[in-house]
Every structure is written in C-alpha cells, then in structure tokens.
Amino acid sequence: MDLSSIANNINYHYQQGSRKIQIGGAVSGLDTASIIEKLLEVEAIPLQRLNEKFLKYSNLQKAYKNVSEKIREFYNFLGNFSLQANLIPKTASVSSSVLSASATAAAVDGSYLINVESVATNSNFIGGIFAKSVTEESQLSELNTRYVPMNGTVRVRVGNLERTFDYSTTDTVGDVAAKLESTLSDLGVTAFVKFQDGRLIIEANTAFQISNVSGNFTFLFRLNDSYVRYVDGKYILESSGHVGAFSSFKTLSDLGINEDKTLTINGKEITLAKGDSISKVVSKINSLLNDVSAHYDDKYGRLVLVSKKTGDELISVSGDSDIMQVLGLSEGTFNIGSVARLTVTFNGYSETVVSKSNSVMYKGLTLNLSGTGQTTVTVSTDVDAIVNKVKDFVNKWNELTDFLYKKLTEDKVKGKKEDEMSEEEKLQGLLKNDSYLRRIFDRFRNFLYQSVNGVKLADLGIVSGDRGKGFTNTMRGKLELDEDKLKKFIETNGTDAVWKFFGSTEGDKGFGLRLKDFTFDLTKFNGEIDTVAGMNGRLEREKRILSKRMVAMMQYIEKKEQMLWQKYSALESALSKLAAQGSFMANAFAQRK
C-alpha cells in the first residue's frame, strides 16, 4: 500500500520496502496483490482519519495566520494614524518667494511676519591661479595647456562681407591681435583688440563673427565657447577663460611635480602621485573628505574647496611646499561662511533667530530660506484633512471587522473535491463559529463602547449606522461616519480634540493607542494568536502528537504488509510442492500400468 502522500504531510521518511517485485497467484491463481491491498485499506482507515485531522489542523493554522496578518495590517495603520502630525495636519502658506514653509502639529495657528536679514552660505577656500603665464610676447606654440597649437586660417565675417587671415604657431599673441584688428578694419569696422589678464578681448562698433577655416585658433584663445555681447554701444567678444589654464587632464608631472606629495585638508592627509591628473586630484579630495567638496575652475585655472555645510565652517589647507605652490594653494584665500539671520514676529512679539542652515526650525515651523526680504507665513489647521484621516480609520476598521465576520459565518465549499480546490477554498469555512475567533471579534466590537476622558466615538460622529429596530451593523461591528457631526465636534472642542481622543498619552490613553496595543498583543511573537496557531501553539502541539501516532500506524501497516506477503508466499510454496507431489504420483501410477 502506498502511504507516501500521508508520509509527506508529516515529513516521515517512508520507503516502500515491502513493494519489491511480488508475483502472487502463480500456482493458486489468486490475485494476491489485490487481496493484500484490500486488507491493508481496512487497516489504514484509522490512519486516514488521523491524516485528515492533521491536515485540518494545518489548514486551521493557515486560516489563523491569515487572520493574524489582517489584524497586523490594522496595527501598522494605527501606528501612523495615531500620530499627532497626522491628526493635527497643518498647512503653511507664504506670501513671497523669500522662503518656503511647512508646519507640524506643534505650530500655533496664525500669521508670522518674517524678515530674513541674511541667508546661510558655505565657507570656501579659493586657490590662486596656477595657469601658464601668457603675455602679448608669448608665441602661439606656448598656448599648449589645453590643445596642441596648429597653423591655420581664421575667417572674420561682418554682415555679408568676410575676410581671412593666416597665422602660424611662431606668431606672438600680439601679432595675432594686430592681424585680427587689421582684418576687422578692412571690413569697415572700428575695432580694438587687446590681450589682458590671460584673455583676448575684441571690441567693435559693429557685430562680427570669427570662425576657423583651418587650425584651432578659436580653441587656443577660448573663443569657441564664448559669444558676442552688446554693452554700452559696443560689441564685445572675449575669451571664456584664461588661455593659459591647464586642462583637467594634465598631470602633476606636466606641472613639474616628479614624486609623490601630500596634501592635508581639515586634518585629513591625501597622497598625490605624480601621474595623477588635476581631475584625479579633485576626485581624491572628494572621496576622502566628508566635510569639504572640491572642483577645478578651468576658466581661471584654480582649485576651489567648499564646505558641505553652511555657516561658519573652517577649511584648513597645508602640505608639501612645492605641491602647495604648483596648485596655487599657498596663495589661496579662505572665506568663512555666514549664518542665516531672521526676525520672527508673532502676536506682537519679535524674536531673532540665528541658524547655520537655511532650513530653520522655529516652534513647529520649518522655514527653508532662499533669499533675503520680508514675508508672511500663515499657519492653519486643515480640518478637511482631519475628517479624511478619521474616514480612513472608519474604512480600515470596517475592512477588518468585515473580514472577521465573514470568517465566522462563511460555509465550506461544496461540490468540489479537495484536490480541485484552490488554497483559499480549502480554508473557507474552517473558522465558522470558531470560539476563539468569536472572542477576538467580540473584543474588537467592545471597543466601540469605550470612552476617552468622557468622550465616545459617537461624539465624533462615528456610529454603527443602525436605524429603527435593526442591529445588523452593530452585530457586524460596522461603523459609519457623520462628517458634519465630526466637523462640529472639532469646531466646539478645538483642532486638537480628535488627536486627544485617538492618540493622546495624557490622562486616558487614546482610543487608537489602545487598539494598537490590543492588536499588537494579538499578533506579536508568542502573542495570543501565536499561542494557538504558532510554531509552539496548541495546534502545532496537537499535530506533533498526531504525527507520532501516524508514524506508529504506518510502521504497523508496513510490517502487516510484509507479513501478508510472507504468508501468501508460503501458501504459494506449499501449493507448488503439493502440485509437484501430485505430478510425481500421477507419473508413478502411469508407469505401473
């Protein structure tokens, strides 16, 4: 007899040892296997009943687990619902763009006049320029900090007219400036071209355009990413940055550093290798420091360090003298950040607030400063939001009680075999009229009659909704919300009255907190439901007892099967011998004739 399905239910290692190849009835003609199977089926009836009971307990555990998960879902809802911030929702409106604001439940309703005198800024350390020195006497071949200079031709266009001029890398910066000024003059433009502070500057009385025909003139003088501006009657085009500024891909060895060096920023040592590029130096600083960020300003050719926090943060820089010199840090300038300062006037009382951050906390208000100036912040309690929160509670309560009531009253699935049912259908009806679930449901329903400091749910407009002689909603624990009555309750008792009922910890514990404690006791590890359906609960203990009995029965049936096969095998052996003797005697009689 195959007991493997039952064995799997209780994790019993079942081997069909007795089901080796058995050939019965060879002599007797009996269907030995069928006879033994029928005999064992009778012997296995008690085992089948135990298995059915075992499966029922397993399904009961699953059903209780579903109940626990549903109650736990309500517990999680209550955790957020009962918070003061949820039940006293505040709105903060601002009259200008000086700041944005939000309010917590602690903020007092009213208008706050706020004058922002200063915003918080970051401290910074601006390194000195370590670009290559370029003058009018410098040849173009020396402008190799970003690109490789090439001979070429430049096109200058004014309206529909254009002229070109050639240049070579042996030309000086002054030569090229003179060629450019002469070309503009040939086009009828009054122009002045000069080279000053590392930049080429072109001023003209007419709009013009400069481009490369060949070579990389505009890139060398950083005109490729610049544009013509009209200022005070002049058209001006100038280099977008210092033409001697190094590319961030240049290495420290390109700058004259031939061995590893050390920088120390805010007490943190940073080792720099000669092969590190300028961008790698910046990356190392940013990866090793938590309080400072660095970037390379390639417009001016300098390193800039900025504190990550606003306010009076310090930035200290030291290191090997040559690396400090090469990177311009020895000539750097430290600028300390400023704090935010604002005056808040409320109900005629003014108070000065100072903060290192532009996110300022003030008596339940969060003020995010974006500029200076005066503004008004108006704080009010959102009554509609309170009503919606209470509505959410009623809906969540009804969802839970509907679930529990359904489990208490639903019938088992009929007209289907168990192997045709879904998991949900197998659990359906198992908890019908279950005494333990009934106690849980009744305890939930009893909460509806509790009061908090003399206030009941009905005072907030939360009632069963029954009218006349019917008590259907009351029996099911179903609630309805009268929104107008709730608003009247808030108007009469204050905007914090709903929170005091549900979430207050002063005096009587809030209604929501009581429910939260109750649902936690039900669903926690080794809680009330766990003592029934958990791994050490009553049902599990019953299953362990059943599994021991089932193992003993299976072992008995296995032995019984072996014994029956042995007996029928002995019968076949005896019949075989008897047949052999009869054949011998028949042969003997035949020979005597």
Order of alpha helices (4+ residues) and beta strands (2+ residues): alpha-alpha-alpha-alpha-beta-beta-beta-beta-beta-beta-alpha-beta-beta-beta-alpha-beta-beta-beta-beta-alpha-beta-beta-beta-alpha-beta-beta-beta-beta-beta-beta-alpha-alpha-alpha-beta-beta-beta-alpha-beta-alpha-alpha-alpha-alpha-alpha
